[in-house]
């Protein structure tokens, strides 16, 4: 169906795995990572088209990951999620789209499909 590669990054394995399964069920090629550094390292071998990442994580947070990926892979689309209102309501963090957790699966699917349509 869709050959777009999505990296799902969240330090909570249940959330990461569930988001990965949701996106796989609609045809995306999904790679799940439990921290930002692992995702960044893997992107050197296999570039993502889209990254869906939590913000607050150990080793490398989602904002640092998003910033590095934007520098290295400017065509990659990035969607961040956070349970911390500081990120979802603060205009200082408006460089990237940030959704407030919990995010309904339909919202994740529609956002990622729209991002996939934007990629070449």
N, CA, C and O atoms as a Tinker XYZ file with bonds, in Angstrom:
   480  protein
     1  N      0.835000   -1.200000    0.000000    73     2
     2  CA     0.000000    0.000000    0.000000    64     1     3
     3  C      0.876000    1.259000    0.000000    63     2     4     5
     4  O      0.883000    2.001000   -0.982000    81     3
     5  N      1.609000    1.507000    1.083000    73     3     6
     6  CA     2.439000    2.703000    1.201000    64     5     7
     7  C      3.869000    2.260000    1.496000    63     6     8     9
     8  O      4.095000    1.439000    2.384000    81     7
     9  N      4.815000    2.790000    0.767000    73     7    10
    10  CA     6.197000    2.395000    1.000000    64     9    11
    11  C      6.961000    3.423000    1.830000    63    10    12    13
    12  O      8.189000    3.380000    1.889000    81    11
    13  N      6.253000    4.337000    2.463000    73    11    14
    14  CA     6.904000    5.363000    3.275000    64    13    15
    15  C      7.413000    4.748000    4.577000    63    14    16    17
    16  O      6.718000    3.972000    5.233000    81    15
    17  N      8.636000    5.114000    4.929000    73    15    18
    18  CA     9.282000    4.598000    6.131000    64    17    19
    19  C      9.043000    5.563000    7.289000    63    18    20    21
    20  O      9.362000    6.749000    7.203000    81    19
    21  N      8.482000    5.037000    8.365000    73    19    22
    22  CA     8.178000    5.837000    9.548000    64    21    23
    23  C      8.993000    5.315000   10.724000    63    22    24    25
    24  O      8.987000    4.120000   11.020000    81    23
    25  N      9.696000    6.231000   11.392000    73    23    26
    26  CA    10.350000    5.904000   12.649000    64    25    27
    27  C      9.420000    6.338000   13.769000    63    26    28    29
    28  O      9.005000    7.496000   13.824000    81    27
    29  N      9.093000    5.414000   14.658000    73    27    30
    30  CA     8.313000    5.720000   15.850000    64    29    31
    31  C      9.284000    5.662000   17.021000    63    30    32    33
    32  O      9.964000    4.656000   17.222000    81    31
    33  N      9.347000    6.752000   17.801000    73    31    34
    34  CA    10.333000    6.847000   18.873000    64    33    35
    35  C      9.631000    7.258000   20.165000    63    34    36    37
    36  O      9.055000    8.342000   20.258000    81    35
    37  N      9.691000    6.374000   21.155000    73    35    38
    38  CA     9.116000    6.666000   22.470000    64    37    39
    39  C      9.798000    5.768000   23.486000    63    38    40    41
    40  O      9.972000    4.574000   23.245000    81    39
    41  N     10.185000    6.335000   24.617000    73    39    42
    42  CA    10.880000    5.539000   25.627000    64    41    43
    43  C      9.943000    4.620000   26.408000    63    42    44    45
    44  O     10.403000    3.809000   27.211000    81    43
    45  N      8.655000    4.736000   26.184000    73    43    46
    46  CA     7.697000    3.809000   26.786000    64    45    47
    47  C      7.383000    2.745000   25.728000    63    46    48    49
    48  O      6.649000    3.011000   24.777000    81    47
    49  N      7.938000    1.545000   25.896000    73    47    50
    50  CA     7.780000    0.500000   24.869000    64    49    51
    51  C      6.328000    0.221000   24.484000    63    50    52    53
    52  O      6.039000    0.002000   23.307000    81    51
    53  N      5.416000    0.224000   25.446000    73    51    54
    54  CA     4.014000   -0.043000   25.105000    64    53    55
    55  C      3.459000    0.994000   24.141000    63    54    56    57
    56  O      2.725000    0.657000   23.212000    81    55
    57  N      3.811000    2.258000   24.363000    73    55    58
    58  CA     3.337000    3.326000   23.477000    64    57    59
    59  C      4.004000    3.202000   22.112000    63    58    60    61
    60  O      3.333000    3.248000   21.080000    81    59
    61  N      5.317000    3.047000   22.109000    73    59    62
    62  CA     6.042000    2.940000   20.835000    64    61    63
    63  C      5.544000    1.758000   20.014000    63    62    64    65
    64  O      5.279000    1.896000   18.820000    81    63
    65  N      5.416000    0.599000   20.652000    73    63    66
    66  CA     4.979000   -0.590000   19.943000    64    65    67
    67  C      3.550000   -0.444000   19.422000    63    66    68    69
    68  O      3.249000   -0.859000   18.302000    81    67
    69  N      2.674000    0.143000   20.231000    73    67    70
    70  CA     1.278000    0.334000   19.810000    64    69    71
    71  C      1.192000    1.293000   18.633000    63    70    72    73
    72  O      0.488000    1.020000   17.661000    81    71
    73  N      1.901000    2.410000   18.710000    73    71    74
    74  CA     1.904000    3.352000   17.589000    64    73    75
    75  C      2.459000    2.686000   16.334000    63    74    76    77
    76  O      1.951000    2.899000   15.233000    81    75
    77  N      3.505000    1.881000   16.507000    73    75    78
    78  CA     4.072000    1.170000   15.367000    64    77    79
    79  C      3.068000    0.229000   14.722000    63    78    80    81
    80  O      2.954000    0.182000   13.498000    81    79
    81  N      2.343000   -0.517000   15.536000    73    79    82
    82  CA     1.333000   -1.440000   15.002000    64    81    83
    83  C      0.202000   -0.696000   14.301000    63    82    84    85
    84  O     -0.289000   -1.136000   13.261000    81    83
    85  N     -0.206000    0.424000   14.870000    73    83    86
    86  CA    -1.271000    1.227000   14.253000    64    85    87
    87  C     -0.844000    1.683000   12.867000    63    86    88    89
    88  O     -1.611000    1.576000   11.910000    81    87
    89  N      0.377000    2.191000   12.755000    73    87    90
    90  CA     0.847000    2.695000   11.462000    64    89    91
    91  C      1.131000    1.564000   10.471000    63    90    92    93
    92  O      0.920000    1.727000    9.269000    81    91
    93  N      1.605000    0.429000   10.966000    73    91    94
    94  CA     1.787000   -0.736000   10.084000    64    93    95
    95  C      0.445000   -1.206000    9.537000    63    94    96    97
    96  O      0.355000   -1.643000    8.389000    81    95
    97  N     -0.593000   -1.116000   10.358000    73    95    98
    98  CA    -1.907000   -1.619000    9.928000    64    97    99
    99  C     -2.488000   -0.834000    8.765000    63    98   100   101
   100  O     -3.376000   -1.327000    8.069000    81    99
   101  N     -1.998000    0.389000    8.542000    73    99   102
   102  CA    -2.478000    1.171000    7.402000    64   101   103
   103  C     -1.434000    1.236000    6.288000    63   102   104   105
   104  O     -1.552000    2.041000    5.364000    81   103
   105  N     -0.401000    0.374000    6.381000    73   103   106
   106  CA     0.496000    0.195000    5.255000    64   105   107
   107  C      1.851000    0.854000    5.315000    63   106   108   109
   108  O      2.592000    0.794000    4.333000    81   107
   109  N      2.212000    1.479000    6.420000    73   107   110
   110  CA     3.534000    2.099000    6.510000    64   109   111
   111  C      4.595000    1.075000    6.880000    63   110   112   113
   112  O      4.306000    0.087000    7.555000    81   111
   113  N      5.817000    1.313000    6.439000    73   111   114
   114  CA     6.974000    0.531000    6.863000    64   113   115
   115  C      7.472000    1.199000    8.134000    63   114   116   117
   116  O      7.939000    2.337000    8.094000    81   115
   117  N      7.379000    0.507000    9.254000    73   115   118
   118  CA     7.632000    1.128000   10.555000    64   117   119
   119  C      8.846000    0.515000   11.237000    63   118   120   121
   120  O      9.033000   -0.702000   11.247000    81   119
   121  N      9.665000    1.391000   11.804000    73   119   122
   122  CA    10.778000    0.989000   12.664000    64   121   123
   123  C     10.533000    1.651000   14.018000    63   122   124   125
   124  O     10.304000    2.858000   14.087000    81   123
   125  N     10.581000    0.871000   15.083000    73   123   126
   126  CA    10.310000    1.372000   16.420000    64   125   127
   127  C     11.618000    1.483000   17.195000    63   126   128   129
   128  O     12.450000    0.575000   17.172000    81   127
   129  N     11.783000    2.610000   17.880000    73   127   130
   130  CA    12.964000    2.859000   18.709000    64   129   131
   131  C     12.495000    3.361000   20.067000    63   130   132   133
   132  O     11.463000    4.022000   20.182000    81   131
   133  N     13.278000    3.030000   21.096000    73   131   134
   134  CA    12.905000    3.412000   22.447000    64   133   135
   135  C     13.713000    4.593000   22.973000    63   134   136   137
   136  O     13.581000    4.960000   24.141000    81   135
   137  N     14.535000    5.182000   22.136000    73   135   138
   138  CA    15.203000    6.446000   22.487000    64   137   139
   139  C     15.655000    7.155000   21.221000    63   138   140   141
   140  O     15.824000    6.536000   20.170000    81   139
   141  N     15.847000    8.445000   21.336000    73   139   142
   142  CA    16.182000    9.264000   20.185000    64   141   143
   143  C     17.533000    8.950000   19.580000    63   142   144   145
   144  O     17.698000    9.001000   18.362000    81   143
   145  N     18.500000    8.625000   20.421000    73   143   146
   146  CA    19.835000    8.341000   19.903000    64   145   147
   147  C     19.842000    7.103000   19.015000    63   146   148   149
   148  O     20.503000    7.088000   17.977000    81   147
   149  N     19.114000    6.071000   19.414000    73   147   150
   150  CA    19.027000    4.857000   18.585000    64   149   151
   151  C     18.394000    5.176000   17.230000    63   150   152   153
   152  O     18.838000    4.676000   16.197000    81   151
   153  N     17.364000    6.004000   17.242000    73   151   154
   154  CA    16.712000    6.388000   15.983000    64   153   155
   155  C     17.662000    7.201000   15.099000    63   154   156   157
   156  O     17.737000    6.982000   13.890000    81   155
   157  N     18.379000    8.131000   15.711000    73   155   158
   158  CA    19.325000    8.949000   14.950000    64   157   159
   159  C     20.423000    8.077000   14.343000    63   158   160   161
   160  O     20.778000    8.247000   13.176000    81   159
   161  N     20.959000    7.151000   15.125000    73   159   162
   162  CA    22.000000    6.263000   14.614000    64   161   163
   163  C     21.480000    5.421000   13.454000    63   162   164   165
   164  O     22.185000    5.241000   12.460000    81   163
   165  N     20.267000    4.907000   13.564000    73   163   166
   166  CA    19.703000    4.081000   12.494000    64   165   167
   167  C     19.434000    4.904000   11.230000    63   166   168   169
   168  O     19.503000    4.383000   10.117000    81   167
   169  N     19.129000    6.186000   11.409000    73   167   170
   170  CA    18.838000    7.039000   10.247000    64   169   171
   171  C     20.050000    7.202000    9.340000    63   170   172   173
   172  O     19.908000    7.589000    8.179000    81   171
   173  N     21.249000    6.909000    9.861000    73   171   174
   174  CA    22.457000    6.989000    9.043000    64   173   175
   175  C     22.510000    5.843000    8.032000    63   174   176   177
   176  O     23.190000    5.945000    7.010000    81   175
   177  N     21.799000    4.759000    8.315000    73   175   178
   178  CA    21.786000    3.582000    7.443000    64   177   179
   179  C     20.521000    3.475000    6.610000    63   178   180   181
   180  O     20.524000    2.942000    5.501000    81   179
   181  N     19.436000    3.997000    7.177000    73   179   182
   182  CA    18.131000    3.886000    6.531000    64   181   183
   183  C     17.335000    5.134000    6.886000    63   182   184   185
   184  O     16.827000    5.256000    8.001000    81   183
   185  N     17.228000    6.049000    5.952000    73   183   186
   186  CA    16.600000    7.341000    6.230000    64   185   187
   187  C     15.077000    7.221000    6.327000    63   186   188   189
   188  O     14.445000    6.590000    5.480000    81   187
   189  N     14.499000    7.823000    7.351000    73   187   190
   190  CA    13.034000    7.820000    7.456000    64   189   191
   191  C     12.411000    8.884000    6.562000    63   190   192   193
   192  O     13.032000    9.906000    6.271000    81   191
   193  N     11.193000    8.636000    6.134000    73   191   194
   194  CA    10.411000    9.662000    5.450000    64   193   195
   195  C      9.680000   10.519000    6.478000    63   194   196   197
   196  O      9.482000   11.719000    6.289000    81   195
   197  N      9.283000    9.862000    7.578000    73   195   198
   198  CA     8.502000   10.516000    8.632000    64   197   199
   199  C      9.008000   10.007000    9.972000    63   198   200   201
   200  O      9.331000    8.829000   10.117000    81   199
   201  N      9.074000   10.906000   10.954000    73   199   202
   202  CA     9.418000   10.521000   12.318000    64   201   203
   203  C      8.293000   10.977000   13.234000    63   202   204   205
   204  O      7.882000   12.137000   13.212000    81   203
   205  N      7.809000   10.047000   14.032000    73   203   206
   206  CA     6.817000   10.318000   15.072000    64   205   207
   207  C      7.526000   10.050000   16.386000    63   206   208   209
   208  O      7.869000    8.907000   16.688000    81   207
   209  N      7.750000   11.106000   17.178000    73   207   210
   210  CA     8.565000   10.939000   18.369000    64   209   211
   211  C      7.967000   11.640000   19.585000    63   210   212   213
   212  O      7.408000   12.734000   19.499000    81   211
   213  N      8.110000   10.956000   20.722000    73   211   214
   214  CA     7.845000   11.582000   22.007000    64   213   215
   215  C      8.923000   12.649000   22.218000    63   214   216   217
   216  O      9.981000   12.596000   21.591000    81   215
   217  N      8.658000   13.604000   23.087000    73   215   218
   218  CA     9.665000   14.626000   23.361000    64   217   219
   219  C     10.558000   14.220000   24.531000    63   218   220   221
   220  O     11.782000   14.205000   24.403000    81   219
   221  N      9.961000   13.897000   25.651000    73   219   222
   222  CA    10.751000   13.630000   26.860000    64   221   223
   223  C     11.219000   12.175000   26.894000    63   222   224   225
   224  O     10.440000   11.253000   27.136000    81   223
   225  N     12.537000   12.001000   26.638000    73   223   226
   226  CA    13.152000   10.677000   26.638000    64   225   227
   227  C     14.584000   10.814000   27.148000    63   226   228   229
   228  O     15.190000   11.880000   27.040000    81   227
   229  N     15.125000    9.717000   27.711000    73   227   230
   230  CA    16.533000    9.749000   28.125000    64   229   231
   231  C     17.461000    9.667000   26.915000    63   230   232   233
   232  O     17.019000    9.399000   25.798000    81   231
   233  N     18.729000    9.895000   27.147000    73   231   234
   234  CA    19.809000    9.853000   26.145000    64   233   235
   235  C     19.694000   10.955000   25.109000    63   234   236   237
   236  O     20.637000   11.730000   24.948000    81   235
   237  N     18.587000   11.057000   24.404000    73   235   238
   238  CA    18.368000   12.147000   23.450000    64   237   239
   239  C     16.868000   12.383000   23.383000    63   238   240   241
   240  O     16.099000   11.485000   23.039000    81   239
   241  N     16.459000   13.608000   23.717000    73   239   242
   242  CA    15.022000   13.885000   23.701000    64   241   243
   243  C     14.535000   14.115000   22.270000    63   242   244   245
   244  O     15.330000   14.259000   21.341000    81   243
   245  N     13.221000   14.145000   22.119000    73   243   246
   246  CA    12.620000   14.262000   20.804000    64   245   247
   247  C     12.922000   15.567000   20.091000    63   246   248   249
   248  O     13.018000   15.591000   18.864000    81   247
   249  N     13.073000   16.658000   20.843000    73   247   250
   250  CA    13.417000   17.935000   20.201000    64   249   251
   251  C     14.831000   17.901000   19.639000    63   250   252   253
   252  O     15.074000   18.399000   18.539000    81   251
   253  N     15.766000   17.317000   20.385000    73   251   254
   254  CA    17.137000   17.195000   19.878000    64   253   255
   255  C     17.168000   16.284000   18.656000    63   254   256   257
   256  O     17.846000   16.577000   17.672000    81   255
   257  N     16.433000   15.179000   18.725000    73   255   258
   258  CA    16.349000   14.266000   17.578000    64   257   259
   259  C     15.780000   14.986000   16.363000    63   258   260   261
   260  O     16.327000   14.892000   15.265000    81   259
   261  N     14.685000   15.701000   16.564000    73   259   262
   262  CA    14.042000   16.406000   15.452000    64   261   263
   263  C     14.977000   17.445000   14.840000    63   262   264   265
   264  O     15.038000   17.587000   13.619000    81   263
   265  N     15.695000   18.161000   15.678000    73   263   266
   266  CA    16.625000   19.185000   15.192000    64   265   267
   267  C     17.749000   18.559000   14.375000    63   266   268   269
   268  O     18.093000   19.057000   13.302000    81   267
   269  N     18.325000   17.464000   14.883000    73   267   270
   270  CA    19.406000   16.778000   14.152000    64   269   271
   271  C     18.898000   16.222000   12.823000    63   270   272   273
   272  O     19.558000   16.361000   11.793000    81   271
   273  N     17.726000   15.595000   12.852000    73   271   274
   274  CA    17.184000   15.021000   11.615000    64   273   275
   275  C     16.859000   16.107000   10.598000    63   274   276   277
   276  O     17.076000   15.919000    9.401000    81   275
   277  N     16.346000   17.230000   11.058000    73   275   278
   278  CA    16.034000   18.328000   10.141000    64   277   279
   279  C     17.303000   18.817000    9.460000    63   278   280   281
   280  O     17.278000   19.169000    8.281000    81   279
   281  N     18.421000   18.844000   10.199000    73   279   282
   282  CA    19.708000   19.256000    9.617000    64   281   283
   283  C     20.208000   18.232000    8.606000    63   282   284   285
   284  O     20.664000   18.594000    7.521000    81   283
   285  N     20.122000   16.956000    8.965000    73   283   286
   286  CA    20.701000   15.900000    8.137000    64   285   287
   287  C     19.775000   15.437000    7.014000    63   286   288   289
   288  O     20.238000   15.064000    5.936000    81   287
   289  N     18.477000   15.463000    7.268000    73   287   290
   290  CA    17.490000   14.971000    6.306000    64   289   291
   291  C     16.359000   15.997000    6.181000    63   290   292   293
   292  O     15.263000   15.766000    6.691000    81   291
   293  N     16.606000   17.107000    5.521000    73   291   294
   294  CA    15.602000   18.181000    5.493000    64   293   295
   295  C     14.263000   17.783000    4.877000    63   294   296   297
   296  O     13.249000   18.434000    5.131000    81   295
   297  N     14.248000   16.723000    4.073000    73   295   298
   298  CA    12.994000   16.287000    3.460000    64   297   299
   299  C     12.149000   15.425000    4.402000    63   298   300   301
   300  O     10.981000   15.163000    4.112000    81   299
   301  N     12.718000   14.985000    5.515000    73   299   302
   302  CA    12.009000   14.151000    6.480000    64   301   303
   303  C     10.954000   14.979000    7.225000    63   302   304   305
   304  O     11.237000   16.077000    7.704000    81   303
   305  N      9.749000   14.442000    7.312000    73   303   306
   306  CA     8.660000   15.091000    8.041000    64   305   307
   307  C      8.709000   14.621000    9.489000    63   306   308   309
   308  O      8.985000   13.452000    9.759000    81   307
   309  N      8.438000   15.540000   10.424000    73   307   310
   310  CA     8.561000   15.234000   11.847000    64   309   311
   311  C      7.300000   15.644000   12.587000    63   310   312   313
   312  O      6.800000   16.757000   12.426000    81   311
   313  N      6.796000   14.731000   13.397000    73   311   314
   314  CA     5.638000   14.976000   14.248000    64   313   315
   315  C      6.015000   14.562000   15.661000    63   314   316   317
   316  O      6.412000   13.421000   15.899000    81   315
   317  N      5.888000   15.496000   16.594000    73   315   318
   318  CA     6.239000   15.220000   17.979000    64   317   319
   319  C      4.984000   15.087000   18.827000    63   318   320   321
   320  O      3.953000   15.698000   18.544000    81   319
   321  N      5.093000   14.273000   19.878000    73   319   322
   322  CA     3.998000   14.122000   20.829000    64   321   323
   323  C      4.555000   14.312000   22.235000    63   322   324   325
   324  O      5.714000   13.997000   22.506000    81   323
   325  N      3.713000   14.832000   23.126000    73   323   326
   326  CA     4.171000   15.042000   24.493000    64   325   327
   327  C      2.990000   15.095000   25.446000    63   326   328   329
   328  O      1.918000   15.601000   25.116000    81   327
   329  N      3.215000   14.562000   26.627000    73   327   330
   330  CA     2.236000   14.670000   27.693000    64   329   331
   331  C      2.470000   15.905000   28.548000    63   330   332   333
   332  O      1.722000   16.158000   29.493000    81   331
   333  N      3.498000   16.670000   28.223000    73   331   334
   334  CA     3.849000   17.860000   28.990000    64   333   335
   335  C      3.284000   19.096000   28.298000    63   334   336   337
   336  O      3.662000   19.415000   27.171000    81   335
   337  N      2.378000   19.784000   28.979000    73   335   338
   338  CA     1.726000   20.960000   28.397000    64   337   339
   339  C      2.720000   22.064000   28.058000    63   338   340   341
   340  O      2.438000   22.899000   27.198000    81   339
   341  N      3.872000   22.087000   28.712000    73   339   342
   342  CA     4.878000   23.108000   28.415000    64   341   343
   343  C      5.247000   23.071000   26.931000    63   342   344   345
   344  O      5.469000   24.115000   26.317000    81   343
   345  N      5.311000   21.879000   26.364000    73   343   346
   346  CA     5.693000   21.748000   24.959000    64   345   347
   347  C      4.527000   21.996000   24.014000    63   346   348   349
   348  O      4.706000   22.587000   22.949000    81   347
   349  N      3.356000   21.556000   24.388000    73   347   350
   350  CA     2.228000   21.623000   23.468000    64   349   351
   351  C      1.573000   22.994000   23.419000    63   350   352   353
   352  O      0.810000   23.278000   22.496000    81   351
   353  N      1.858000   23.847000   24.395000    73   351   354
   354  CA     1.203000   25.158000   24.416000    64   353   355
   355  C      2.183000   26.328000   24.370000    63   354   356   357
   356  O      1.758000   27.479000   24.473000    81   355
   357  N      3.463000   26.070000   24.220000    73   355   358
   358  CA     4.466000   27.119000   24.261000    64   357   359
   359  C      4.922000   27.483000   22.842000    63   358   360   361
   360  O      5.415000   26.622000   22.113000    81   359
   361  N      4.761000   28.745000   22.448000    73   359   362
   362  CA     5.163000   29.136000   21.085000    64   361   363
   363  C      6.661000   29.005000   20.815000    63   362   364   365
   364  O      7.072000   29.017000   19.655000    81   363
   365  N      7.486000   28.880000   21.855000    73   363   366
   366  CA     8.921000   28.689000   21.650000    64   365   367
   367  C      9.227000   27.345000   21.001000    63   366   368   369
   368  O     10.315000   27.142000   20.462000    81   367
   369  N      8.276000   26.439000   21.054000    73   367   370
   370  CA     8.477000   25.100000   20.501000    64   369   371
   371  C      7.693000   24.892000   19.211000    63   370   372   373
   372  O      7.385000   23.753000   18.858000    81   371
   373  N      7.365000   25.970000   18.500000    73   371   374
   374  CA     6.517000   25.842000   17.312000    64   373   375
   375  C      7.286000   25.529000   16.029000    63   374   376   377
   376  O      6.712000   25.580000   14.941000    81   375
   377  N      8.564000   25.210000   16.139000    73   375   378
   378  CA     9.339000   24.811000   14.969000    64   377   379
   379  C      8.808000   23.502000   14.400000    63   378   380   381
   380  O      8.844000   23.275000   13.190000    81   379
   381  N      8.314000   22.644000   15.291000    73   379   382
   382  CA     7.784000   21.347000   14.911000    64   381   383
   383  C      6.342000   21.232000   15.385000    63   382   384   385
   384  O      5.961000   21.830000   16.391000    81   383
   385  N      5.548000   20.463000   14.658000    73   383   386
   386  CA     4.183000   20.214000   15.118000    64   385   387
   387  C      4.240000   19.275000   16.323000    63   386   388   389
   388  O      4.886000   18.228000   16.282000    81   387
   389  N      3.552000   19.672000   17.395000    73   387   390
   390  CA     3.538000   18.884000   18.622000    64   389   391
   391  C      2.092000   18.619000   19.008000    63   390   392   393
   392  O      1.292000   19.546000   19.142000    81   391
   393  N      1.765000   17.342000   19.186000    73   391   394
   394  CA     0.435000   16.942000   19.619000    64   393   395
   395  C      0.477000   16.544000   21.086000    63   394   396   397
   396  O      1.466000   15.983000   21.556000    81   395
   397  N     -0.594000   16.836000   21.804000    73   395   398
   398  CA    -0.679000   16.497000   23.224000    64   397   399
   399  C     -1.107000   15.046000   23.393000    63   398   400   401
   400  O     -2.065000   14.591000   22.769000    81   399
   401  N     -0.381000   14.323000   24.250000    73   399   402
   402  CA    -0.768000   12.956000   24.608000    64   401   403
   403  C     -1.944000   13.022000   25.565000    63   402   404   405
   404  O     -2.046000   13.974000   26.338000    81   403
   405  N     -2.816000   12.061000   25.537000    73   403   406
   406  CA    -2.865000   10.953000   24.585000    64   405   407
   407  C     -3.445000   11.406000   23.253000    63   406   408   409
   408  O     -4.359000   12.229000   23.210000    81   407
   409  N     -2.911000   10.868000   22.182000    73   407   410
   410  CA    -3.363000   11.209000   20.837000    64   409   411
   411  C     -4.212000   10.050000   20.320000    63   410   412   413
   412  O     -3.749000    8.910000   20.294000    81   411
   413  N     -5.438000   10.329000   19.911000    73   411   414
   414  CA    -6.278000    9.244000   19.373000    64   413   415
   415  C     -5.634000    8.625000   18.128000    63   414   416   417
   416  O     -5.046000    9.337000   17.314000    81   415
   417  N     -5.744000    7.309000   17.981000    73   415   418
   418  CA    -5.148000    6.644000   16.813000    64   417   419
   419  C     -5.584000    7.254000   15.480000    63   418   420   421
   420  O     -4.765000    7.370000   14.568000    81   419
   421  N     -6.836000    7.642000   15.348000    73   419   422
   422  CA    -7.298000    8.243000   14.084000    64   421   423
   423  C     -6.538000    9.526000   13.770000    63   422   424   425
   424  O     -6.258000    9.817000   12.607000    81   423
   425  N     -6.204000   10.290000   14.805000    73   423   426
   426  CA    -5.449000   11.531000   14.600000    64   425   427
   427  C     -4.040000   11.217000   14.123000    63   426   428   429
   428  O     -3.542000   11.843000   13.188000    81   427
   429  N     -3.397000   10.244000   14.768000    73   427   430
   430  CA    -2.048000    9.841000   14.349000    64   429   431
   431  C     -2.069000    9.383000   12.897000    63   430   432   433
   432  O     -1.242000    9.809000   12.090000    81   431
   433  N     -3.010000    8.521000   12.574000    73   431   434
   434  CA    -3.105000    7.996000   11.205000    64   433   435
   435  C     -3.306000    9.126000   10.205000    63   434   436   437
   436  O     -2.605000    9.181000    9.194000    81   435
   437  N     -4.243000   10.022000   10.462000    73   435   438
   438  CA    -4.518000   11.092000    9.499000    64   437   439
   439  C     -3.331000   12.035000    9.358000    63   438   440   441
   440  O     -3.032000   12.479000    8.250000    81   439
   441  N     -2.651000   12.351000   10.454000    73   439   442
   442  CA    -1.478000   13.238000   10.390000    64   441   443
   443  C     -0.344000   12.591000    9.594000    63   442   444   445
   444  O      0.285000   13.239000    8.757000    81   443
   445  N     -0.090000   11.315000    9.860000    73   443   446
   446  CA     1.010000   10.646000    9.179000    64   445   447
   447  C      0.696000   10.427000    7.700000    63   446   448   449
   448  O      1.581000   10.544000    6.852000    81   447
   449  N     -0.552000   10.112000    7.391000    73   447   450
   450  CA    -0.944000    9.992000    5.980000    64   449   451
   451  C     -0.770000   11.321000    5.257000    63   450   452   453
   452  O     -0.290000   11.355000    4.124000    81   451
   453  N     -1.159000   12.418000    5.907000    73   451   454
   454  CA    -0.991000   13.743000    5.291000    64   453   455
   455  C      0.489000   14.055000    5.085000    63   454   456   457
   456  O      0.864000   14.612000    4.053000    81   455
   457  N      1.328000   13.704000    6.048000    73   455   458
   458  CA     2.764000   13.922000    5.903000    64   457   459
   459  C      3.339000   13.070000    4.775000    63   458   460   461
   460  O      4.202000   13.522000    4.022000    81   459
   461  N      2.861000   11.854000    4.667000    73   459   462
   462  CA     3.335000   10.957000    3.601000    64   461   463
   463  C      3.003000   11.530000    2.231000    63   462   464   465
   464  O      3.786000   11.401000    1.290000    81   463
   465  N      1.848000   12.159000    2.123000    73   463   466
   466  CA     1.431000   12.758000    0.854000    64   465   467
   467  C      2.327000   13.932000    0.482000    63   466   468   469
   468  O      2.452000   14.266000   -0.696000    81   467
   469  N      2.958000   14.566000    1.485000    73   467   470
   470  CA     3.830000   15.724000    1.246000    64   469   471
   471  C      5.216000   15.306000    0.795000    63   470   472   473
   472  O      5.937000   16.104000    0.196000    81   471
   473  N      5.606000   14.049000    1.079000    73   471   474
   474  CA     6.952000   13.609000    0.732000    64   473   475
   475  C      6.991000   13.145000   -0.717000    63   474   476   477
   476  O      5.981000   12.742000   -1.294000    81   475
   477  N      8.178000   13.214000   -1.279000    73   475   478
   478  CA     8.336000   12.802000   -2.680000    64   477   479
   479  C      8.646000   11.347000   -2.810000    63   478   480
   480  O      8.807000   10.847000   -3.923000    81   479
